């Protein structure tokens, strides 16, 4: 059980709290639309931090680089 707690704590540190509302962010696999330099990028089934309060989604830098 402690191993799961450690993994959850590591993930929370990776995403932190939501930058918009301060809510708890948990990792989930999502579809994410992202606009950059006038182009639309659609990430499908990627791990992202999802705010449990407002629904804001964020990729880590590592995931964004891997999908670039």
Secondary structure as GFF3:
##gff-version 3
##sequence-region A 1 68
A	DSSP	alpha_helix	2	15	.	.	.	ID=ss1
A	DSSP	beta_strand	25	36	.	.	.	ID=ss2
A	DSSP	beta_strand	39	51	.	.	.	ID=ss3
A	DSSP	beta_strand	57	58	.	.	.	ID=ss4
A	DSSP	alpha_helix	61	66	.	.	.	ID=ss5
###
